[in-house]
Structure formats: structure tokens, C-alpha cells
Amino acid sequence: MVDWKSIEMITMNADAFSKLIHALLGLYMWEWFTSLDFDWQFISGKKTFRWPLTFYFLNRYCLLIALIGIAIALNVKTEIDCQALYTFNQVFGNATIGLASINLSLRTIAVWSQKWYIIAPLVAIILGHWSMLLHGILLKAAWIPPQGCVITETNNTLLAATFIYTMSFDFLVLFLTAYKLFQPNSGRSKLVELIFSDGLIYFVIAFLANLIATVFMLLNLNPVMSIIANVPAAIAATIVACRVVRRLSRFTSTGVERFAASTQNSTLAFRSQGSQLRGPKLASTKVTMNEGVDVHVQMETFDSPPDKYGREYDAAGNMRRANVDDPESQEISNEFKRPPY
């Protein structure tokens, strides 16, 4: 039987943990770099920044900082304050887990059209989640030559409770999203269809990643094995949550661009007909989608100019007002007043 508490086994697990972290750092750097163009569009001002994207950016860069800190802790060759470094990594790592759950929750709120009875419980759960994530120092590390920074102790009870809470939270948003999408005759829009076809699997991945981390913590084999799945869970949850945000943002932008292009084509068609239209005038309206997304649409409107007799016509070409001094227009106007029999 394997003695998980032995020094040899802990050393072997620590070496496996180090190699796993380096592989995951490379994976996340690839994911971060390939999606950097999306970030740059908001940083450069090409796209309008909305407040929910704050959680998106914090999620991405907190994880990046945490992974760099963990890589430093695993590769440092000179003695440093290992406890301070691991506390720093823990704060940013826990923030990553909480931010990923917030991003998934925002998508669930969008599916439910920002209903207050969905927002209120989720906000309360988020506050409880963060109170556990920022509870205190759950890891102890020390400099042990020649190994370097080594995790010597973990608060398994609180760690397990935190990840059980996270797993339950992710399952709740998964259930709410799936329930809304599977409702019969719900009149699902393209946004909901997008989440159903390409987004629901992201919720499943986040839930399973945190479930695996929770199982390892509950087993409590040794200090290294208790946290070995924490980083993969944080990376998986962050990647899927950020992909959900990017896909929905691109969908909204594409929808508006298509509507604007259609409006422009209609305007050109009106102009090419050479009809007696006055204008254009720029009108603005706000359309609220089922998912609570407000889309401001601008379109050009045209008024028919009065001719030399002061006659005006509607959009179908029918006279709607006649000049009293114009016999011809009076005759046409009287013709419309006559009964059809």
C-alpha cells in the first residue's frame, strides 16, 4: 500500500506538481495570447467598455499573475520568504476562482433577462463565496534546501469547504442556465441558442474541474496532493468563463452591425428610386432584447416634401393632405372621401 505521508512520496508528488504547473502555464499563455486581440479592442477604444467586463479582465490577469508567482516559487534557487510568496499566490488564485464564478453568473443572469429573483440570490451567494475565498492563509510554506520553497501544511478543512461551495455555486448556475434553455415554448432568441449550443458545455467543464479539486482535498493524501488539482480547476474555470464572455460580446456586436448594414441598404434603395422624399432625418431608438441587452439603433427617416400645390403624400404614395386652392388636389381628395359603392 502506498504511504502518501512519506518523504519520498511527497517529494515525488512535488516534482509532478512542478511539471504540471509548467505545462498549465504554457497552456494558459497560449490561451491568453490567442485572445489578446479581444482585450486590445477595448484598451484601444475600438469597442465601448461595459462594467461587466471588469470581472473579465480581472479574471484573466489575476490568473496570469498567480501562475507567474507559482512558477517563481517552483524555480527559485536562492532563499526567499516562501510564506509571503505563497500567500501572494493564494490571494490571486482564490480571486481567480471567485471571478470565474461571477462571469458565469453574469451569463446566467443574462439568460434569465435580469430577473430580480435570480439576481438577488446570486449576489448573496457571490458575497458568501468571497468571504470564504478571502478568509485567511490556508497554506504554509518554508525554504528547505536543496528543494527550495515547499508546501509544509494546508488547512484542508477550510480549503475543502471553499471548493465545495464553489462546486455547488457552479452547479447552481449550470442548473439555472440549463433549466431556462430547456424550457418548452420559451421563445429562445439567437443569444440563448448561442449559449445552448456553445456555452452550456463551459458550465459543465467549470463544475467538473472544481469537483475534481474537491475530491483531492477531501482525500487529504498529503499537503501536495491536497492542492494539486486546485490550479487546473482555476485555469479551466477561467478559460471557459472568459470564452463565454468573448463569444457573447462578439455575438452582440455582430448583431448590431448586421442591423445597421440592413438599414443602410434600405436607405440606399429609397434614394435610388428617385421618389419625392424629404430628409434624411436621424432617429434613435432603444431595443431591449430578451436577455436584458439594450441595443441603441439609429436609422434615417424621410418625409415627403410638399409639391407646388401644397399636397403631401404618405409612404404608399397616397395623398394625405390637399391644398384648398388647388382644384386638382380637391378632386382627388373628394374621390377618396366617396363611399366605395
Summary of the structure (lengths in Angstrom):
residues: 341
radius of gyration: 30.3
end to end distance: 102.5
largest distance: 109.6
contacts: 987
relative contact order: 0.10
helix: 65%
strand: 11%
